[in-house]
Each structure stands twice: as C-alpha cells, then as structure tokens.
Amino acid sequence: MGHHSCCNQQKVKRGLWSPEEDEKLIRYVTTHGYGCWSEVPEKAGLQRCGKSCRLRWINYLRPDIRRGRFTPEEEKLIISLHGAVGNRLISIS
C-alpha cells in the first residue's frame, strides 16, 4: 500500500496525532475554514499531508460529531429502515 502523492514530495509526520497538532488543526479550521485540504497543513503549521488533516477533522475533531449511544427514537428508525430496505445503503436527508 503506497502513500499519497503529497507525502512522497515532502517530509510528513505519520502515526498518532499529538494534542498540540489537534489544537493547531482545530484553531486553523475554525478560524479560516478548510477550503483546499492540501493547503491546510502548511497554513496551519503542521507536518502532515492534507488527506491526514481532512480525515482527522472529519472523523474526530469536528464540533458537530455526536458520540455515544443512539436515542430510542433513532434506534427505532434504524430498525424500521432496515426492515424496509435491508442492508442496502440509503441516503437520509
């Protein structure tokens, strides 16, 4: 499995994110937005690739991410939708 092309062009840090890196990314994205993810690491002062920053933001750092259990209403909705469409992927808007 290869690395992203931007990772081959510059020295980038791999592995676990430090709290300081998280703070830099949070501060940059909340202040400036993300626009082009390939530009975010340099502008935020991170030695990561844009893909790594994007995934970190989307999966862990976004302020609107909900963690924890489903509500009873959500659980009922999931069960009813599964009964109606099975395992096919659906889009809920």
All heavy atoms as an XYZ file, in Angstrom:
755
protein
N       0.849     -1.174      0.000
C       0.000      0.000      0.000
C       0.893      1.235      0.000
O       1.738      1.411      0.862
C      -0.895     -0.042      1.231
C      -1.860      1.072      1.319
S      -2.885      0.732      2.772
C      -4.096      1.952      2.557
N       0.731      2.101     -0.957
C       1.568      3.287     -1.085
C       1.041      4.464     -0.301
O      -0.043      4.429      0.263
N       1.830      5.496     -0.282
C       1.432      6.727      0.387
C       0.867      7.694     -0.631
O       1.117      7.590     -1.822
C       2.623      7.364      1.099
C       3.161      6.508      2.206
N       2.476      6.307      3.384
C       4.296      5.780      2.307
C       3.177      5.512      4.163
N       4.291      5.167      3.525
N       0.108      8.655     -0.157
C      -0.469      9.676     -1.012
C       0.659     10.455     -1.683
O       1.748     10.603     -1.128
C      -1.344     10.598     -0.156
C      -2.319     11.387     -0.952
N      -2.123     12.693     -1.250
C      -3.490     11.039     -1.537
C      -3.142     13.141     -1.971
N      -3.990     12.151     -2.147
N       0.432     10.950     -2.876
C       1.500     11.609     -3.639
C       2.109     12.792     -2.913
O       3.311     13.026     -3.015
C       0.979     12.046     -5.009
O      -0.050     12.997     -4.860
N       1.326     13.534     -2.150
C       1.900     14.677     -1.437
C       2.863     14.225     -0.345
O       3.785     14.931      0.011
C       0.802     15.563     -0.843
S      -0.129     14.803      0.497
N       2.640     13.030      0.180
C       3.513     12.502      1.232
C       4.891     12.159      0.689
O       5.868     12.149      1.428
C       2.895     11.265      1.869
S       1.342     11.593      2.709
N       4.983     11.839     -0.600
C       6.258     11.489     -1.199
C       7.079     12.721     -1.554
O       8.284     12.634     -1.714
C       6.035     10.638     -2.456
C       5.381      9.309     -2.111
O       5.588      8.755     -1.051
N       4.561      8.820     -3.021
N       6.428     13.882     -1.683
C       7.120     15.091     -2.117
C       7.730     15.867     -0.962
O       8.612     16.679     -1.152
C       6.151     16.000     -2.874
C       5.625     15.380     -4.152
C       4.493     16.190     -4.750
O       4.122     17.233     -4.233
N       3.927     15.703     -5.842
N       7.267     15.638      0.240
C       7.763     16.389      1.382
C       7.854     15.469      2.594
O       7.267     14.403      2.610
C       6.830     17.558      1.693
C       5.405     17.110      1.978
C       4.432     18.266      2.042
O       4.834     19.401      1.926
N       3.176     17.982      2.240
N       8.587     15.892      3.587
C       8.689     15.086      4.805
C       7.443     15.346      5.647
O       7.199     16.468      6.073
C       9.941     15.470      5.583
C      10.154     14.610      6.790
C      11.414     14.957      7.529
C      11.528     14.025      8.722
N      12.565     14.431      9.629
N       6.657     14.304      5.856
C       5.444     14.443      6.651
C       5.495     13.483      7.824
O       6.096     12.414      7.763
C       4.160     14.179      5.828
C       3.965     15.233      4.765
C       4.165     12.798      5.218
N       4.862     13.888      8.892
C       4.779     13.064     10.082
C       3.677     12.035      9.881
O       2.633     12.329      9.317
C       4.477     13.941     11.297
C       4.483     13.194     12.603
C       4.292     14.138     13.761
C       4.192     13.336     15.046
N       3.827     14.186     16.166
N       3.916     10.832     10.341
C       2.924      9.769     10.269
C       2.650      9.271     11.683
O       3.414      9.515     12.600
C       3.419      8.622      9.398
C       3.571      9.019      7.944
C       4.010      7.808      7.116
N       4.065      8.134      5.720
C       5.103      8.642      5.095
N       6.199      8.903      5.756
N       5.060      8.900      3.800
N       1.567      8.567     11.842
C       1.270      7.982     13.147
C       0.282      8.809     13.940
O      -0.482      9.605     13.386
N       0.313      8.606     15.248
C      -0.651      9.246     16.140
C      -0.520     10.763     16.117
O       0.578     11.307     15.994
C      -0.458      8.742     17.567
C      -0.704      7.253     17.811
C      -0.371      6.902     19.253
C      -2.132      6.880     17.476
N      -1.662     11.415     16.281
C      -1.696     12.868     16.367
C      -1.474     13.285     17.813
O      -2.036     12.695     18.735
C      -3.040     13.396     15.882
C      -3.179     13.452     14.403
C      -3.217     12.404     13.542
C      -3.304     14.628     13.616
N      -3.359     12.854     12.257
C      -3.422     14.214     12.273
C      -3.346     15.977     13.906
C      -3.568     15.119     11.229
C      -3.489     16.879     12.867
C      -3.597     16.450     11.543
N      -0.695     14.329     18.005
C      -0.483     14.853     19.358
C      -1.590     15.864     19.670
O      -2.224     16.417     18.765
C       0.876     15.555     19.446
O       0.859     16.755     18.693
N      -1.819     16.136     20.954
C      -2.806     17.167     21.314
C      -2.450     18.534     20.724
O      -3.341     19.304     20.361
C      -2.748     17.198     22.845
C      -2.252     15.844     23.240
C      -1.315     15.428     22.127
N      -1.161     18.830     20.607
C      -0.739     20.114     20.027
C      -1.118     20.195     18.551
O      -1.546     21.244     18.070
C       0.774     20.305     20.185
C       1.240     20.455     21.621
C       1.365     19.129     22.369
O       1.417     18.051     21.718
O       1.387     19.168     23.613
N      -0.951     19.081     17.824
C      -1.342     19.055     16.412
C      -2.850     19.212     16.268
O      -3.326     19.942     15.407
C      -0.898     17.746     15.752
C       0.588     17.629     15.557
C       0.965     16.280     14.990
O       0.573     15.249     15.576
O       1.640     16.268     13.945
N      -3.597     18.517     17.124
C      -5.058     18.662     17.105
C      -5.453     20.114     17.312
O      -6.300     20.645     16.603
C      -5.709     17.797     18.185
C      -5.785     16.328     17.829
O      -5.581     15.974     16.644
O      -6.061     15.519     18.746
N      -4.822     20.764     18.277
C      -5.150     22.156     18.581
C      -4.831     23.073     17.400
O      -5.618     23.966     17.070
C      -4.393     22.620     19.837
C      -4.718     24.026     20.265
C      -6.205     24.259     20.510
O      -6.877     23.359     21.038
O      -6.697     25.350     20.147
N      -3.709     22.849     16.744
C      -3.359     23.657     15.566
C      -4.399     23.490     14.461
O      -4.816     24.471     13.840
C      -1.983     23.268     15.013
C      -0.826     23.775     15.822
C       0.495     23.361     15.175
C       1.682     23.860     15.945
N       2.959     23.484     15.304
N      -4.816     22.241     14.223
C      -5.798     21.988     13.171
C      -7.150     22.596     13.534
O      -7.778     23.256     12.707
C      -5.938     20.486     12.914
C      -6.872     20.081     11.777
C      -6.434     20.701     10.454
C      -6.937     18.566     11.653
N      -7.580     22.422     14.768
C      -8.855     22.995     15.216
C      -8.825     24.512     15.084
O      -9.756     25.124     14.552
C      -9.158     22.591     16.670
C      -9.465     21.100     16.758
C     -10.320     23.407     17.232
C      -9.495     20.557     18.175
N      -7.751     25.119     15.563
C      -7.639     26.584     15.518
C      -7.668     27.094     14.078
O      -8.363     28.056     13.761
C      -6.353     27.024     16.230
C      -6.251     28.516     16.425
C      -5.058     28.953     17.277
N      -3.853     28.159     17.050
C      -3.272     27.403     17.993
N      -3.768     27.335     19.204
N      -2.170     26.720     17.711
N      -6.935     26.415     13.185
C      -6.905     26.863     11.793
C      -8.271     26.716     11.119
O      -8.767     27.649     10.508
C      -5.848     26.102     10.981
C      -5.833     26.560      9.550
C      -5.150     27.715      9.181
C      -6.567     25.903      8.574
C      -5.175     28.184      7.874
C      -6.597     26.355      7.268
C      -5.905     27.500      6.930
O      -5.948     27.969      5.641
N      -8.879     25.534     11.237
C     -10.136     25.279     10.523
C     -11.262     26.138     11.069
O     -12.085     26.651     10.298
C     -10.498     23.773     10.566
C     -11.873     23.521      9.968
C      -9.457     22.961      9.803
N     -11.329     26.343     12.379
C     -12.404     27.172     12.922
C     -12.219     28.646     12.570
O     -13.191     29.379     12.442
C     -12.531     27.015     14.454
O     -11.278     27.281     15.062
C     -13.005     25.620     14.809
N     -10.983     29.065     12.382
C     -10.711     30.464     12.020
C     -10.844     30.714     10.521
O     -11.475     31.678     10.105
C      -9.291     30.870     12.466
O      -9.159     30.634     13.858
C      -9.020     32.332     12.167
N     -10.267     29.844      9.703
C     -10.170     30.087      8.264
C     -11.026     29.167      7.406
O     -11.114     29.376      6.193
C      -8.710     29.925      7.801
C      -7.746     30.808      8.530
N      -7.650     32.157      8.312
C      -6.844     30.529      9.509
C      -6.729     32.674      9.100
N      -6.228     31.704      9.837
N     -11.596     28.114      7.972
C     -12.261     27.106      7.150
C     -11.205     26.216      6.531
O     -10.010     26.398      6.749
N     -11.639     25.243      5.755
C     -10.637     24.326      5.211
C     -10.380     24.517      3.735
O      -9.301     24.265      3.288
C     -10.981     22.870      5.515
C     -12.402     22.488      5.241
C     -12.804     22.152      3.974
C     -13.333     22.460      6.257
C     -14.120     21.795      3.717
C     -14.638     22.096      6.019
C     -15.027     21.766      4.757
O     -16.316     21.415      4.510
N     -11.330     24.958      2.938
C     -11.087     25.197      1.521
C     -10.433     24.021      0.829
O     -11.045     22.998      0.633
N      -9.173     24.151      0.517
C      -8.405     23.105     -0.150
C      -7.571     22.379      0.899
O      -6.642     22.951      1.474
C      -7.507     23.725     -1.218
S      -6.477     22.533     -2.059
N      -7.906     21.120      1.155
C      -7.233     20.377      2.223
C      -5.736     20.233      1.985
O      -4.969     20.128      2.951
C      -7.866     19.007      2.410
C      -9.133     19.079      3.188
C     -10.401     18.915      2.708
C      -9.285     19.360      4.586
N     -11.311     19.066      3.722
C     -10.660     19.338      4.882
C      -8.378     19.625      5.612
C     -11.148     19.571      6.171
C      -8.870     19.860      6.888
C     -10.232     19.829      7.158
N      -5.292     20.218      0.747
C      -3.854     20.065      0.503
C      -3.075     21.297      0.952
O      -1.860     21.222      1.166
C      -3.583     19.754     -0.965
O      -4.033     20.802     -1.787
N      -3.733     22.419      1.131
C      -3.070     23.636      1.589
C      -3.126     23.802      3.108
O      -2.372     24.577      3.680
C      -3.704     24.856      0.933
C      -3.540     24.884     -0.570
C      -4.307     26.025     -1.227
O      -4.950     26.820     -0.505
O      -4.271     26.121     -2.460
N      -4.020     23.083      3.759
C      -4.240     23.249      5.194
C      -2.993     22.953      6.035
O      -2.660     23.744      6.919
C      -5.447     22.411      5.670
C      -5.520     22.336      7.184
C      -6.732     22.992      5.101
N      -2.282     21.855      5.806
C      -1.146     21.562      6.692
C      -0.101     22.677      6.750
O       0.326     23.060      7.840
C      -0.538     20.291      6.101
C      -1.579     19.702      5.241
C      -2.453     20.812      4.790
N       0.269     23.198      5.612
C       1.279     24.256      5.594
C       0.766     25.510      6.288
O       1.452     26.105      7.114
C       1.680     24.585      4.158
C       2.759     25.638      4.076
C       3.147     25.977      2.651
O       2.755     25.243      1.718
O       3.838     26.987      2.472
N      -0.461     25.897      5.962
C      -1.028     27.117      6.541
C      -1.285     26.975      8.040
O      -1.242     27.954      8.769
C      -2.315     27.497      5.815
C      -2.073     27.952      4.394
C      -3.360     28.324      3.710
C      -3.114     28.829      2.299
N      -4.366     29.196      1.619
N      -1.562     25.744      8.497
C      -1.832     25.512      9.921
C      -0.558     25.234     10.706
O      -0.593     25.137     11.926
C      -2.800     24.343     10.074
N       0.564     25.091      9.996
C       1.832     24.806     10.669
C       1.985     23.356     11.077
O       2.590     23.054     12.096
N       1.445     22.458     10.262
C       1.507     21.027     10.552
C       2.399     20.326      9.541
O       2.444     20.704      8.377
C       0.109     20.405     10.488
C      -0.878     20.886     11.539
C      -2.285     20.480     11.151
C      -0.507     20.312     12.886
N       3.086     19.292      9.976
C       3.881     18.477      9.064
C       3.114     17.193      8.761
O       3.582     16.084      9.025
C       5.247     18.173      9.654
C       6.143     19.379      9.707
C       7.537     19.021     10.168
O       7.714     18.154     11.023
N       8.528     19.673      9.595
N       1.926     17.350      8.242
C       1.058     16.246      7.862
C       0.624     16.482      6.426
O       0.773     17.575      5.889
C      -0.196     16.209      8.743
C       0.063     15.994     10.210
C       0.263     14.546     10.490
N       0.422     14.300     11.924
C       0.374     13.107     12.461
N       0.165     12.043     11.714
N       0.555     12.940     13.745
N       0.070     15.444      5.794
C      -0.465     15.666      4.454
C      -1.918     16.123      4.580
O      -2.562     15.965      5.624
C      -0.347     14.406      3.587
S      -1.443     13.071      4.021
N      -2.435     16.701      3.525
C      -3.798     17.214      3.527
C      -4.830     16.137      3.790
O      -5.830     16.364      4.475
N      -4.584     14.956      3.260
C      -5.525     13.856      3.456
C      -5.605     13.491      4.939
O      -6.684     13.260      5.478
C      -5.098     12.637      2.642
C      -6.035     11.457      2.795
C      -5.597     10.292      1.937
C      -6.544      9.109      2.101
N      -6.118      7.971      1.300
N      -4.475     13.446      5.601
C      -4.448     13.135      7.022
C      -5.207     14.194      7.825
O      -5.965     13.869      8.740
C      -3.002     13.033      7.506
O      -2.949     12.738      8.874
N      -5.020     15.463      7.478
C      -5.734     16.554      8.153
C      -7.242     16.444      7.928
O      -8.037     16.605      8.851
C      -5.232     17.905      7.660
S      -3.543     18.281      8.156
N      -7.625     16.164      6.691
C      -9.047     16.042      6.364
C      -9.688     14.909      7.154
O     -10.743     15.084      7.781
C      -9.225     15.801      4.864
C     -10.668     15.595      4.447
C     -10.796     15.414      2.945
N     -10.006     14.335      2.411
C     -10.390     13.044      2.350
N     -11.577     12.692      2.791
N      -9.597     12.138      1.838
N      -9.052     13.752      7.169
C      -9.604     12.615      7.889
C      -9.655     12.866      9.389
O     -10.620     12.489     10.062
C      -8.809     11.346      7.584
C      -8.935     10.841      6.149
C      -7.986      9.674      5.917
C     -10.363     10.437      5.849
N      -8.635     13.513      9.934
C      -8.624     13.822     11.365
C      -9.781     14.753     11.706
O     -10.470     14.560     12.706
C      -7.287     14.455     11.755
C      -7.129     14.698     13.234
C      -6.970     13.415     13.975
N      -6.768     13.661     15.402
C      -6.775     12.718     16.310
N      -6.950     11.455     15.968
N      -6.595     13.016     17.574
N      -9.996     15.766     10.884
C     -11.072     16.715     11.129
C     -12.438     16.044     11.009
O     -13.279     16.152     11.904
C     -10.977     17.890     10.151
C     -12.102     18.844     10.312
C     -13.199     18.970      9.526
C     -12.263     19.805     11.358
N     -14.023     19.948     10.005
C     -13.466     20.481     11.136
C     -11.489     20.166     12.467
C     -13.944     21.493     11.978
C     -11.955     21.170     13.305
C     -13.156     21.816     13.049
N     -12.658     15.338      9.916
C     -13.964     14.740      9.654
C     -14.317     13.671     10.679
O     -15.453     13.608     11.153
C     -14.006     14.157      8.229
C     -14.012     15.290      7.203
C     -15.216     13.255      8.024
C     -13.838     14.832      5.778
N     -13.366     12.829     11.050
C     -13.672     11.678     11.896
C     -13.530     11.913     13.393
O     -14.087     11.153     14.181
C     -12.798     10.488     11.499
C     -13.122      9.999     10.108
O     -14.265     10.023      9.679
N     -12.102      9.576      9.389
N     -12.781     12.951     13.810
C     -12.521     13.108     15.236
C     -12.730     14.506     15.789
O     -13.109     14.656     16.945
C     -11.080     12.681     15.564
C     -10.824     11.240     15.283
C     -10.184     10.848     14.109
C     -11.230     10.252     16.168
C      -9.959      9.507     13.831
C     -11.012      8.913     15.896
C     -10.380      8.549     14.733
O     -10.161      7.242     14.455
N     -12.433     15.551     15.032
C     -12.351     16.883     15.618
C     -13.532     17.805     15.338
O     -13.671     18.822     16.013
C     -11.055     17.569     15.146
C      -9.763     16.836     15.506
C      -8.572     17.570     14.925
C      -9.627     16.665     17.010
N     -14.365     17.468     14.355
C     -15.497     18.348     14.048
C     -16.347     18.574     15.296
O     -16.667     17.626     16.010
C     -16.407     17.721     12.987
C     -15.965     17.913     11.589
C     -16.978     17.348     10.630
N     -17.393     15.999     11.065
C     -18.560     15.448     10.790
N     -19.449     16.087     10.092
N     -18.844     14.235     11.214
N     -16.746     19.806     15.534
C     -17.543     20.071     16.738
C     -18.950     19.463     16.690
O     -19.562     19.268     17.732
C     -17.614     21.595     16.812
C     -17.121     22.105     15.520
C     -16.365     21.013     14.832
N     -19.467     19.142     15.514
C     -20.830     18.609     15.419
C     -20.892     17.084     15.430
O     -21.957     16.504     15.216
C     -21.529     19.150     14.170
C     -20.818     18.764     12.879
O     -19.624     18.425     12.923
O     -21.455     18.813     11.821
N     -19.786     16.412     15.723
C     -19.794     14.954     15.798
C     -20.487     14.547     17.094
O     -20.166     15.045     18.166
C     -18.363     14.374     15.775
C     -17.727     14.577     14.413
C     -18.378     12.887     16.128
C     -16.313     14.063     14.320
N     -21.442     13.663     16.955
C     -22.120     13.123     18.135
C     -21.491     11.794     18.497
O     -21.291     10.939     17.659
C     -23.608     12.902     17.837
C     -24.402     14.167     17.869
C     -25.899     13.909     17.783
N     -26.313     12.758     18.573
C     -27.211     11.862     18.173
N     -27.788     11.991     17.003
N     -27.548     10.864     18.941
N     -21.212     11.622     19.748
C     -20.645     10.368     20.224
C     -21.622      9.766     21.225
O     -22.396     10.449     21.855
C     -19.306     10.592     20.887
C     -18.305     11.275     19.956
C     -16.892     10.927     20.336
N     -15.917     11.633     19.559
C     -15.519     11.294     18.353
N     -16.046     10.264     17.752
N     -14.607     11.983     17.719
N     -21.555      8.478     21.366
C     -22.400      7.833     22.362
C     -23.484      6.991     21.730
O     -23.470      6.698     20.528
N     -24.435      6.613     22.535
C     -25.490      5.703     22.123
C     -26.543      6.417     21.281
O     -26.701      7.632     21.358
C     -26.143      5.077     23.345
C     -25.136      4.301     24.201
C     -25.796      3.636     25.383
N     -26.853      2.699     25.016
C     -26.661      1.450     24.600
N     -25.438      0.986     24.476
N     -27.681      0.668     24.320
N     -27.280      5.610     20.488
C     -28.423      6.122     19.751
C     -29.559      6.379     20.733
O     -29.698      5.665     21.737
C     -28.910      5.102     18.705
C     -27.958      4.881     17.571
C     -27.406      3.630     17.352
C     -27.626      5.912     16.709
C     -26.535      3.409     16.306
C     -26.753      5.703     15.653
C     -26.207      4.457     15.453
N     -30.383      7.367     20.421
C     -31.586      7.582     21.219
C     -32.572      6.469     20.890
O     -32.464      5.824     19.836
C     -32.234      8.941     20.906
O     -32.706      8.921     19.554
C     -31.258     10.097     21.104
N     -33.552      6.219     21.755
C     -34.559      5.193     21.432
C     -35.276      5.466     20.103
O     -35.565      4.540     19.349
C     -35.533      5.264     22.612
C     -34.692      5.772     23.750
C     -33.722      6.733     23.114
N     -35.528      6.742     19.787
C     -36.171      7.098     18.520
C     -35.279      6.752     17.337
O     -35.743      6.240     16.314
C     -36.540      8.587     18.492
C     -37.586      9.003     19.499
C     -37.030      9.170     20.908
O     -35.805      9.382     21.071
O     -37.829      9.049     21.855
N     -33.989      7.059     17.449
C     -33.050      6.730     16.376
C     -32.954      5.226     16.187
O     -32.902      4.731     15.054
C     -31.667      7.310     16.684
C     -31.600      8.821     16.611
C     -30.303      9.386     17.159
O     -29.721      8.799     18.100
O     -29.867     10.432     16.639
N     -32.938      4.494     17.271
C     -32.849      3.043     17.181
C     -34.085      2.466     16.472
O     -33.964      1.591     15.607
C     -32.714      2.445     18.578
C     -32.269      1.012     18.572
C     -31.871      0.513     19.948
O     -31.330      1.308     20.747
O     -32.115     -0.674     20.196
N     -35.259      2.986     16.794
C     -36.490      2.531     16.132
C     -36.446      2.847     14.640
O     -36.863      2.040     13.810
C     -37.716      3.191     16.769
C     -38.050      2.661     18.132
C     -39.232      3.407     18.730
C     -39.450      2.992     20.170
N     -40.472      3.792     20.837
N     -35.957      4.037     14.287
C     -35.854      4.425     12.880
C     -34.906      3.489     12.130
O     -35.220      3.039     11.024
C     -35.372      5.869     12.758
C     -35.127      6.393     11.350
C     -36.417      6.367     10.528
C     -34.545      7.783     11.385
N     -33.776      3.191     12.723
C     -32.802      2.284     12.092
C     -33.424      0.921     11.854
O     -33.316      0.341     10.760
C     -31.529      2.170     12.952
C     -30.767      3.496     12.941
C     -30.632      1.026     12.461
C     -29.680      3.597     13.977
N     -34.103      0.397     12.847
C     -34.721     -0.925     12.723
C     -35.805     -0.924     11.653
O     -35.885     -1.838     10.827
C     -35.265     -1.393     14.088
C     -34.079     -1.668     15.026
C     -36.154     -2.628     13.941
C     -34.459     -1.865     16.474
N     -36.628      0.122     11.622
C     -37.699      0.170     10.617
C     -37.129      0.329      9.206
O     -37.615     -0.302      8.264
C     -38.698      1.284     10.919
O     -38.111      2.548     10.742
N     -36.095      1.147      9.049
C     -35.479      1.310      7.732
C     -34.799      0.021      7.291
O     -34.858     -0.345      6.113
C     -34.472      2.463      7.742
C     -35.076      3.861      7.831
C     -33.985      4.903      8.043
C     -35.880      4.178      6.591
N     -34.169     -0.676      8.220
C     -33.545     -1.945      7.861
C     -34.603     -2.946      7.431
O     -34.405     -3.711      6.485
C     -32.716     -2.501      9.009
C     -31.982     -3.744      8.640
N     -32.478     -5.005      8.868
C     -30.788     -3.924      8.030
C     -31.635     -5.905      8.425
N     -30.590     -5.273      7.906
N     -35.743     -2.939      8.099
C     -36.829     -3.827      7.704
C     -37.352     -3.512      6.318
O     -37.761     -4.403      5.569
N     -37.337     -2.226      5.951
C     -37.870     -1.802      4.653
C     -36.886     -2.025      3.505
O     -37.283     -2.442      2.419
C     -38.266     -0.327      4.701
N     -35.604     -1.740      3.732
C     -34.646     -1.798      2.624
C     -33.524     -2.808      2.824
O     -32.691     -2.986      1.937
C     -34.029     -0.406      2.329
C     -35.078      0.573      1.894
C     -33.259      0.118      3.513
N     -33.459     -3.444      3.966
C     -32.411     -4.428      4.211
C     -31.055     -3.778      4.397
O     -30.954     -2.698      4.981
N     -30.020     -4.403      3.870
C     -28.647     -3.926      4.055
C     -28.171     -2.951      2.976
O     -27.019     -2.549      2.980
C     -27.678     -5.102      4.114
C     -27.855     -5.906      5.386
O     -28.295     -5.371      6.401
N     -27.522     -7.170      5.327
N     -29.045     -2.587      2.041
C     -28.642     -1.640      1.007
C     -28.359     -0.275      1.636
O     -29.014      0.129      2.590
C     -29.754     -1.470     -0.035
C     -29.939     -2.702     -0.909
C     -30.997     -2.469     -1.960
N     -32.290     -2.320     -1.280
C     -33.242     -1.460     -1.647
N     -33.061     -0.685     -2.667
N     -34.375     -1.402     -1.004
N     -27.397      0.429      1.094
C     -27.098      1.775      1.588
C     -28.199      2.720      1.144
O     -28.665      2.688      0.011
C     -25.761      2.261      1.029
C     -24.528      1.511      1.511
C     -23.292      2.038      0.807
C     -24.376      1.668      3.009
N     -28.610      3.577      2.069
C     -29.636      4.565      1.745
C     -29.139      5.937      2.172
O     -28.265      6.057      3.020
C     -30.990      4.260      2.437
C     -30.816      4.221      3.955
C     -31.558      2.970      1.931
C     -32.115      4.162      4.702
N     -29.703      6.947      1.603
C     -29.350      8.316      1.956
C     -30.517      8.926      2.700
O     -31.630      8.979      2.204
C     -29.049      9.117      0.699
O     -28.841     10.455      1.027
N     -30.250      9.371      3.937
C     -31.278     10.035      4.723
C     -30.950     11.518      4.723
O     -29.892     11.926      5.180
C     -31.306      9.497      6.164
C     -31.583      8.008      6.170
C     -32.343     10.235      6.987
C     -31.513      7.362      7.538
N     -31.849     12.309      4.207
C     -31.593     13.754      4.139
C     -32.307     14.489      5.255
O     -33.293     14.150      5.732
C     -32.053     14.314      2.814
O     -31.360     13.668      1.779
